[in-house]
């Protein structure tokens, strides 16, 4: 069997280190540093010839540098004769532009897919894309994992401990209704749906709440929290509708300013995110943000891909419970 080699980019070395620990291996050595003008230099410090190379790089801030760094890592591995190059991208950037919503707009989710393919990637591994249809932009195998089971397991634990009673899952919009329905089934509770409109990018207004939330503990789970405006507005709307308490959750805690301040001031008990994106632990603790690790799931997927096994069980959140 070919060697398994795991390399980390610079945006989230912590999750890469956790994945390596789960696999009981050491991160392979790589030199990444910028030139004076901002160009990125990459060199593998050990041979990758004939190896299965897994490149862990979350496309988080600074997003464009992270993407360019990953493309250069792919190119360097390809030119060093790696047998297979798998990009492990916990957070896939530019996914919000997956279609043309207005004339003369780009489809950047497809553009990023084309760039990764052209650079020489052989497969992609990612988690909770903004829309699952983005997988169709690739002519490569895409292992699309979900953190829904990890989040469900956490809230189920709060149920068991009696911290949460009378729970209801609330979808932040119609687009997340299917995932929210699955979460409600895992938690054994009812579902409500919020309807929102977007007057501008990164802005949203909640116009209706479909379902009975009065006297309930609401769990609102989205795929990402960026500036926090949308989901905090949703929490306020639920409290006005008579909700007893509100918990927020998301796979990707982008948390661009002023997200921490908004979440800290919002009428919520706790916000739960995963470590697909590195989160400032001190600011998170100060603003009621809990970070869960998805490294074990990525480690198992990497092991199965390397050993030519199945990863389909990791696509189903039922596997986690």
One Martini backbone bead per residue (centre of mass of N, CA, C, O) as a GRO file, in nm:
protein
  321
    1UNK     BB    1   0.099   0.034   0.018
    2UNK     BB    2   0.075   0.347   0.022
    3UNK     BB    3   0.162   0.629   0.146
    4UNK     BB    4   0.072   0.846   0.413
    5UNK     BB    5   0.038   1.204   0.366
    6UNK     BB    6   0.029   1.492   0.590
    7UNK     BB    7  -0.064   1.829   0.518
    8UNK     BB    8  -0.030   2.176   0.612
    9UNK     BB    9  -0.153   2.463   0.615
   10UNK     BB   10  -0.197   2.800   0.759
   11UNK     BB   11  -0.507   2.839   0.857
   12UNK     BB   12  -0.546   2.521   1.011
   13UNK     BB   13  -0.328   2.344   1.199
   14UNK     BB   14  -0.507   2.221   1.428
   15UNK     BB   15  -0.678   2.016   1.267
   16UNK     BB   16  -0.438   1.868   1.144
   17UNK     BB   17  -0.321   1.771   1.416
   18UNK     BB   18  -0.573   1.610   1.503
   19UNK     BB   19  -0.578   1.418   1.263
   20UNK     BB   20  -0.299   1.295   1.315
   21UNK     BB   21  -0.367   1.181   1.594
   22UNK     BB   22  -0.600   0.996   1.497
   23UNK     BB   23  -0.390   0.842   1.290
   24UNK     BB   24  -0.107   0.807   1.422
   25UNK     BB   25   0.058   1.059   1.304
   26UNK     BB   26   0.268   1.275   1.137
   27UNK     BB   27   0.330   1.561   1.018
   28UNK     BB   28   0.443   1.666   0.741
   29UNK     BB   29   0.696   1.844   0.586
   30UNK     BB   30   0.670   2.208   0.532
   31UNK     BB   31   0.739   2.501   0.328
   32UNK     BB   32   0.582   2.820   0.416
   33UNK     BB   33   0.632   3.138   0.247
   34UNK     BB   34   0.668   3.472   0.194
   35UNK     BB   35   0.734   3.710   0.002
   36UNK     BB   36   0.772   4.045  -0.002
   37UNK     BB   37   0.521   4.067  -0.230
   38UNK     BB   38   0.327   3.794  -0.141
   39UNK     BB   39   0.432   3.558  -0.245
   40UNK     BB   40   0.432   3.196  -0.259
   41UNK     BB   41   0.619   2.949  -0.084
   42UNK     BB   42   0.681   2.596  -0.173
   43UNK     BB   43   0.814   2.305   0.020
   44UNK     BB   44   0.900   1.985   0.039
   45UNK     BB   45   1.089   1.805   0.306
   46UNK     BB   46   0.981   1.542   0.160
   47UNK     BB   47   0.907   1.270   0.004
   48UNK     BB   48   0.617   1.204  -0.241
   49UNK     BB   49   0.676   0.966  -0.398
   50UNK     BB   50   0.403   0.753  -0.436
   51UNK     BB   51   0.196   0.912  -0.264
   52UNK     BB   52  -0.058   0.989  -0.039
   53UNK     BB   53  -0.178   1.319  -0.056
   54UNK     BB   54  -0.281   1.531   0.216
   55UNK     BB   55  -0.443   1.853   0.205
   56UNK     BB   56  -0.479   2.087   0.466
   57UNK     BB   57  -0.726   2.348   0.377
   58UNK     BB   58  -0.879   2.625   0.484
   59UNK     BB   59  -1.096   2.871   0.329
   60UNK     BB   60  -0.987   3.121   0.503
   61UNK     BB   61  -0.878   3.378   0.652
   62UNK     BB   62  -0.723   3.463   0.389
   63UNK     BB   63  -0.879   3.344   0.121
   64UNK     BB   64  -0.696   3.399  -0.131
   65UNK     BB   65  -0.435   3.291  -0.002
   66UNK     BB   66  -0.540   3.008   0.064
   67UNK     BB   67  -0.597   2.924  -0.228
   68UNK     BB   68  -0.316   2.973  -0.348
   69UNK     BB   69  -0.165   2.784  -0.158
   70UNK     BB   70  -0.310   2.525  -0.247
   71UNK     BB   71  -0.234   2.533  -0.546
   72UNK     BB   72   0.074   2.516  -0.491
   73UNK     BB   73   0.071   2.249  -0.338
   74UNK     BB   74  -0.034   2.082  -0.570
   75UNK     BB   75   0.185   2.143  -0.777
   76UNK     BB   76   0.425   2.039  -0.608
   77UNK     BB   77   0.320   1.745  -0.580
   78UNK     BB   78   0.298   1.679  -0.880
   79UNK     BB   79   0.611   1.747  -0.946
   80UNK     BB   80   0.689   1.515  -0.709
   81UNK     BB   81   0.519   1.244  -0.771
   82UNK     BB   82   0.248   1.202  -0.671
   83UNK     BB   83  -0.003   0.971  -0.684
   84UNK     BB   84  -0.204   1.133  -0.480
   85UNK     BB   85  -0.437   1.420  -0.454
   86UNK     BB   86  -0.590   1.540  -0.152
   87UNK     BB   87  -0.830   1.777  -0.070
   88UNK     BB   88  -0.868   1.915   0.256
   89UNK     BB   89  -1.176   2.111   0.294
   90UNK     BB   90  -1.352   2.216   0.548
   91UNK     BB   91  -1.371   2.506   0.399
   92UNK     BB   92  -1.561   2.629   0.125
   93UNK     BB   93  -1.515   2.881  -0.069
   94UNK     BB   94  -1.750   3.062  -0.263
   95UNK     BB   95  -2.035   2.902  -0.218
   96UNK     BB   96  -2.255   3.138  -0.234
   97UNK     BB   97  -2.169   3.136  -0.554
   98UNK     BB   98  -2.369   2.894  -0.730
   99UNK     BB   99  -2.526   3.130  -0.881
  100UNK     BB  100  -2.733   3.336  -1.073
  101UNK     BB  101  -2.914   3.611  -0.929
  102UNK     BB  102  -2.784   3.805  -1.144
  103UNK     BB  103  -2.672   3.994  -1.366
  104UNK     BB  104  -2.327   3.972  -1.412
  105UNK     BB  105  -2.251   3.719  -1.251
  106UNK     BB  106  -2.076   3.494  -1.085
  107UNK     BB  107  -1.944   3.143  -1.041
  108UNK     BB  108  -1.726   3.071  -0.794
  109UNK     BB  109  -1.762   2.773  -0.721
  110UNK     BB  110  -1.671   2.681  -1.007
  111UNK     BB  111  -1.399   2.824  -1.024
  112UNK     BB  112  -1.262   2.673  -0.789
  113UNK     BB  113  -1.296   2.393  -0.911
  114UNK     BB  114  -1.124   2.450  -1.164
  115UNK     BB  115  -0.860   2.523  -1.018
  116UNK     BB  116  -0.815   2.253  -0.870
  117UNK     BB  117  -0.811   2.080  -1.124
  118UNK     BB  118  -0.583   2.229  -1.284
  119UNK     BB  119  -0.358   2.185  -1.061
  120UNK     BB  120  -0.409   1.843  -0.977
  121UNK     BB  121  -0.636   1.723  -0.843
  122UNK     BB  122  -0.799   1.403  -0.749
  123UNK     BB  123  -0.948   1.506  -0.479
  124UNK     BB  124  -1.228   1.582  -0.254
  125UNK     BB  125  -1.258   1.714   0.088
  126UNK     BB  126  -1.556   1.802   0.268
  127UNK     BB  127  -1.791   2.035   0.448
  128UNK     BB  128  -2.079   2.164   0.425
  129UNK     BB  129  -2.198   2.285   0.184
  130UNK     BB  130  -2.405   2.529   0.094
  131UNK     BB  131  -2.443   2.334  -0.160
  132UNK     BB  132  -2.455   2.016  -0.292
  133UNK     BB  133  -2.428   2.095  -0.606
  134UNK     BB  134  -2.118   2.159  -0.611
  135UNK     BB  135  -2.020   1.872  -0.679
  136UNK     BB  136  -2.095   1.913  -0.995
  137UNK     BB  137  -1.832   2.098  -1.061
  138UNK     BB  138  -1.689   1.826  -1.056
  139UNK     BB  139  -1.458   1.570  -1.212
  140UNK     BB  140  -1.427   1.468  -0.921
  141UNK     BB  141  -1.399   1.330  -0.635
  142UNK     BB  142  -1.648   1.384  -0.366
  143UNK     BB  143  -1.622   1.422  -0.013
  144UNK     BB  144  -1.925   1.484   0.167
  145UNK     BB  145  -1.945   1.598   0.469
  146UNK     BB  146  -2.106   1.598   0.802
  147UNK     BB  147  -2.193   1.782   1.117
  148UNK     BB  148  -2.480   1.707   1.218
  149UNK     BB  149  -2.411   1.476   1.420
  150UNK     BB  150  -2.234   1.642   1.611
  151UNK     BB  151  -2.451   1.848   1.689
  152UNK     BB  152  -2.664   1.645   1.781
  153UNK     BB  153  -2.497   1.516   2.006
  154UNK     BB  154  -2.477   1.770   2.180
  155UNK     BB  155  -2.787   1.827   2.219
  156UNK     BB  156  -2.850   1.547   2.334
  157UNK     BB  157  -2.682   1.589   2.589
  158UNK     BB  158  -2.853   1.825   2.699
  159UNK     BB  159  -3.107   1.657   2.724
  160UNK     BB  160  -3.006   1.435   2.920
  161UNK     BB  161  -2.914   1.666   3.142
  162UNK     BB  162  -3.159   1.890   3.143
  163UNK     BB  163  -3.091   2.167   2.996
  164UNK     BB  164  -3.302   2.076   2.775
  165UNK     BB  165  -3.641   2.171   2.703
  166UNK     BB  166  -3.862   2.182   2.471
  167UNK     BB  167  -3.764   2.116   2.181
  168UNK     BB  168  -3.682   2.308   1.874
  169UNK     BB  169  -3.631   2.316   1.538
  170UNK     BB  170  -3.484   2.589   1.341
  171UNK     BB  171  -3.501   2.716   1.039
  172UNK     BB  172  -3.344   2.993   0.888
  173UNK     BB  173  -3.457   2.864   0.614
  174UNK     BB  174  -3.570   2.701   0.342
  175UNK     BB  175  -3.288   2.581   0.246
  176UNK     BB  176  -3.256   2.430   0.554
  177UNK     BB  177  -3.497   2.230   0.597
  178UNK     BB  178  -3.379   1.948   0.546
  179UNK     BB  179  -3.155   1.954   0.763
  180UNK     BB  180  -3.347   2.031   0.999
  181UNK     BB  181  -3.521   1.778   0.979
  182UNK     BB  182  -3.296   1.579   1.046
  183UNK     BB  183  -3.233   1.698   1.324
  184UNK     BB  184  -3.517   1.654   1.447
  185UNK     BB  185  -3.504   1.345   1.424
  186UNK     BB  186  -3.250   1.303   1.602
  187UNK     BB  187  -3.402   1.467   1.854
  188UNK     BB  188  -3.716   1.429   1.869
  189UNK     BB  189  -3.856   1.685   1.716
  190UNK     BB  190  -3.969   1.969   1.602
  191UNK     BB  191  -4.048   2.202   1.328
  192UNK     BB  192  -3.926   2.519   1.214
  193UNK     BB  193  -3.966   2.823   1.002
  194UNK     BB  194  -3.785   3.072   0.852
  195UNK     BB  195  -3.837   3.388   0.688
  196UNK     BB  196  -3.623   3.550   0.448
  197UNK     BB  197  -3.468   3.859   0.350
  198UNK     BB  198  -3.236   4.019   0.102
  199UNK     BB  199  -3.134   4.338   0.044
  200UNK     BB  200  -2.833   4.240   0.109
  201UNK     BB  201  -2.536   4.156   0.160
  202UNK     BB  202  -2.517   4.042   0.487
  203UNK     BB  203  -2.839   4.072   0.484
  204UNK     BB  204  -3.134   4.025   0.704
  205UNK     BB  205  -3.493   3.949   0.718
  206UNK     BB  206  -3.749   3.858   0.933
  207UNK     BB  207  -4.092   3.782   0.846
  208UNK     BB  208  -4.131   3.468   0.937
  209UNK     BB  209  -4.286   3.207   1.150
  210UNK     BB  210  -4.310   2.856   1.106
  211UNK     BB  211  -4.453   2.776   1.391
  212UNK     BB  212  -4.432   2.661   1.728
  213UNK     BB  213  -4.231   2.851   1.988
  214UNK     BB  214  -4.384   2.877   2.234
  215UNK     BB  215  -4.204   2.771   2.516
  216UNK     BB  216  -3.942   2.707   2.359
  217UNK     BB  217  -3.639   2.550   2.267
  218UNK     BB  218  -3.429   2.684   2.033
  219UNK     BB  219  -3.268   2.534   1.737
  220UNK     BB  220  -3.027   2.696   1.532
  221UNK     BB  221  -2.908   2.564   1.213
  222UNK     BB  222  -2.630   2.628   1.012
  223UNK     BB  223  -2.360   2.634   0.794
  224UNK     BB  224  -2.310   2.951   0.869
  225UNK     BB  225  -2.116   3.219   1.036
  226UNK     BB  226  -2.037   3.538   0.987
  227UNK     BB  227  -2.155   3.828   1.109
  228UNK     BB  228  -2.450   3.738   1.254
  229UNK     BB  229  -2.709   3.892   1.165
  230UNK     BB  230  -2.915   3.676   1.081
  231UNK     BB  231  -2.916   3.487   1.340
  232UNK     BB  232  -2.974   3.716   1.547
  233UNK     BB  233  -3.242   3.804   1.427
  234UNK     BB  234  -3.373   3.528   1.468
  235UNK     BB  235  -3.353   3.523   1.778
  236UNK     BB  236  -3.529   3.775   1.823
  237UNK     BB  237  -3.782   3.668   1.681
  238UNK     BB  238  -3.826   3.422   1.871
  239UNK     BB  239  -3.858   3.582   2.135
  240UNK     BB  240  -4.109   3.746   2.033
  241UNK     BB  241  -4.269   3.457   1.997
  242UNK     BB  242  -4.196   3.307   2.296
  243UNK     BB  243  -3.937   3.195   2.352
  244UNK     BB  244  -3.740   3.061   2.605
  245UNK     BB  245  -3.491   2.974   2.411
  246UNK     BB  246  -3.159   3.009   2.240
  247UNK     BB  247  -2.983   2.815   2.001
  248UNK     BB  248  -2.680   2.802   1.821
  249UNK     BB  249  -2.563   2.676   1.490
  250UNK     BB  250  -2.253   2.564   1.313
  251UNK     BB  251  -2.008   2.456   1.114
  252UNK     BB  252  -1.912   2.757   1.020
  253UNK     BB  253  -1.698   2.991   1.193
  254UNK     BB  254  -1.621   3.277   1.061
  255UNK     BB  255  -1.652   3.548   1.224
  256UNK     BB  256  -1.694   3.829   1.128
  257UNK     BB  257  -1.694   4.140   1.163
  258UNK     BB  258  -1.927   4.166   1.441
  259UNK     BB  259  -1.991   3.872   1.558
  260UNK     BB  260  -1.906   3.859   1.855
  261UNK     BB  261  -2.077   4.100   1.949
  262UNK     BB  262  -2.352   3.994   1.855
  263UNK     BB  263  -2.350   3.725   2.015
  264UNK     BB  264  -2.306   3.857   2.297
  265UNK     BB  265  -2.591   4.036   2.262
  266UNK     BB  266  -2.764   3.810   2.218
  267UNK     BB  267  -3.061   3.603   2.285
  268UNK     BB  268  -2.852   3.366   2.398
  269UNK     BB  269  -2.698   3.086   2.534
  270UNK     BB  270  -2.562   2.945   2.265
  271UNK     BB  271  -2.282   2.888   2.040
  272UNK     BB  272  -2.229   2.636   1.784
  273UNK     BB  273  -1.920   2.513   1.656
  274UNK     BB  274  -1.665   2.427   1.446
  275UNK     BB  275  -1.311   2.348   1.339
  276UNK     BB  276  -1.293   2.430   1.028
  277UNK     BB  277  -1.238   2.700   1.176
  278UNK     BB  278  -1.051   2.913   1.328
  279UNK     BB  279  -1.094   3.002   1.678
  280UNK     BB  280  -1.097   3.232   1.915
  281UNK     BB  281  -1.100   3.126   2.235
  282UNK     BB  282  -1.138   3.386   2.405
  283UNK     BB  283  -1.375   3.510   2.240
  284UNK     BB  284  -1.559   3.267   2.261
  285UNK     BB  285  -1.589   3.251   2.571
  286UNK     BB  286  -1.695   3.557   2.599
  287UNK     BB  287  -1.951   3.468   2.370
  288UNK     BB  288  -2.084   3.180   2.392
  289UNK     BB  289  -1.870   2.979   2.239
  290UNK     BB  290  -1.876   2.655   2.096
  291UNK     BB  291  -1.622   2.405   2.015
  292UNK     BB  292  -1.615   2.150   1.780
  293UNK     BB  293  -1.484   1.843   1.668
  294UNK     BB  294  -1.404   1.698   1.322
  295UNK     BB  295  -1.142   1.525   1.307
  296UNK     BB  296  -1.240   1.227   1.331
  297UNK     BB  297  -1.392   1.229   1.060
  298UNK     BB  298  -1.156   1.298   0.874
  299UNK     BB  299  -0.974   1.064   0.957
  300UNK     BB  300  -1.161   0.837   0.863
  301UNK     BB  301  -1.181   0.925   0.569
  302UNK     BB  302  -0.880   0.913   0.503
  303UNK     BB  303  -0.839   0.616   0.570
  304UNK     BB  304  -1.048   0.505   0.365
  305UNK     BB  305  -0.925   0.627   0.110
  306UNK     BB  306  -0.642   0.500   0.137
  307UNK     BB  307  -0.785   0.194   0.168
  308UNK     BB  308  -1.034   0.178  -0.030
  309UNK     BB  309  -1.284   0.261   0.118
  310UNK     BB  310  -1.569   0.356   0.274
  311UNK     BB  311  -1.759   0.687   0.323
  312UNK     BB  312  -2.076   0.684   0.335
  313UNK     BB  313  -2.127   0.684   0.649
  314UNK     BB  314  -2.025   0.997   0.673
  315UNK     BB  315  -2.287   1.128   0.528
  316UNK     BB  316  -2.443   1.016   0.783
  317UNK     BB  317  -2.557   1.127   1.090
  318UNK     BB  318  -2.636   0.848   1.216
  319UNK     BB  319  -2.340   0.751   1.267
  320UNK     BB  320  -2.291   0.940   1.534
  321UNK     BB  321  -2.536   0.790   1.731
   0.00000   0.00000   0.00000
